[in-house]
Amino acid sequence: MSDRSPYDPAGPAHVPAGALPPDPALDPSGAVVDEALIEAVEEAAEGHGSYARGARILSIGIASTGLLTFAFFAAGSHALGEERYNAVAFLWSVLFVAMSVMYRPVEQLLSRTIATARARGEEHPSLREPLLLQAGFAVALLIGAFAARDFLEGPSRLGDGGLFWVLIGASAAYAASYFARGFVAGHQWFGLYGGLVLFESLARILFPIGVLMGIASGQIAVALGILAAPLASLAVVPWAIRGAHSRLQVDAAARAAEADDDDGAAPGRSAAGGGALLAGGGFAVAVALIQLGEQTLVNAGALLADDKVLTGVIFNALLVTRAPLQLFQAIQTSLLPHLSQLDATSDREAFSRAIRLTVLAIVGFAGSVAVGLLLLGPWAMGVVFDSQHDYGRVGLAVVAIGMGAHLIAGTLNQAALARGHAAAAAAAWLSSAALFVAWMLAAPVDDKLVRAEVGYGAVALVLCGLLYLVYRRPSSTSTAPAVG
């Protein structure tokens, strides 16, 4: 049994060929920043090398991004008024679901493929297969948006004031942005990843601030921040990657020298071609289904509201959930590669310890948020969003409990991916999402906000239970084919 920490920067000494390789998954938006959550998870790291420093910078970058995302909507609410703000909130909800379902799977696939090649001492894998997949997803998304244009431009949604074209532009730009993130994550340049998403958030928030200062005016001026964010990060990606390219060359030279010292063999080549595209496509589809289930759970409550004002009210309440999900993205980025390595080396004790530490940190965090919302929730929501709606403190606390269950489910989901149970995890997410939609449509509670709050909390607990059953299953990665 290995005595290495699950967060040891060096990682396990050997990853057998054919075992599931490291997969820096990067999952979901927000504002509540809890340093204790970050530090509790990082307690598992006993080393203090460059990886640990990069993971710390990533945590800070993602947490700051959560604050700035929350601030963007708060500033937009004050700048636009309730009705026009709600259309921008709807735009973000649609875009966020689309990005997570269509673009994040290829981001994870690309990072997984690059990490696999690095771990096995192979040449840098071809980017052709993930690029084709991402382009296909982008084209499908744009076709779907134009097909649904009449629905999207409805009076309780985007309206006909030009927000549809902001959606189209942002959809195309984020396809490239997520591809760049996958490249950076695959090389475990976590500091650079955190810097990119932070830069996006800074660019986004400048637009509602400009409206508040009188530099610009109108709904489109605020919404353009959503389009400007990925364009701004793409402007610095080439410069950032050039700056990191020297490190890539040093790593390649070191691996080649090590191969020569061991047996005189040259580094292997990564698999490519139709087989790689098929395997990568299968992985991307499984992750896409997981993302679809998650985004349905987070956004269906607001999207199913038939009133524009109520859409914004429910959206604001569920920001309590989106905020920690944004923060948890950083933890997932560093958690999954280590779980995959520990599973590959059969270090079950360390695997369980990593899950246990993360779950305990989440329980403490969610409990503190629930107590805070019970005490100050309605007052804080009124101040932050300039809303006349009366948010119930119990309902907000229920959302916080659901958020905790959601984060625990996300942790168990990473364990499922590491053990080769992506299909079972996808089934759990999709069935839970269907249950939530059925709850909202059946309308057992008249108050739509309370219905969304109670439904989200209850279904998140069900999801957590389903993924725990998946977690209890034995690993199947010893026979899983390598992707890429």
ZIPEDA-V496981 format. One record per helix or strand of 2 or more residues. SS is the DSSP state (a for helix, b for strand). FROM is the first residue (numbers start at 1). TO is the last residue. Records with the same first field share a line. If there is no record, write none. Layout:
# ZIPEDA-V496981
SS=FROM-TO + FROM-TO
This chain:
# ZIPEDA-V496981
a=35-42 + 50-80 + 82-119 + 128-147 + 149-152 + 163-186 + 190-212 + 219-262 + 274-303 + 308-317 + 319-344 + 348-385 + 393-418 + 422-442 + 448-471 + 477-479
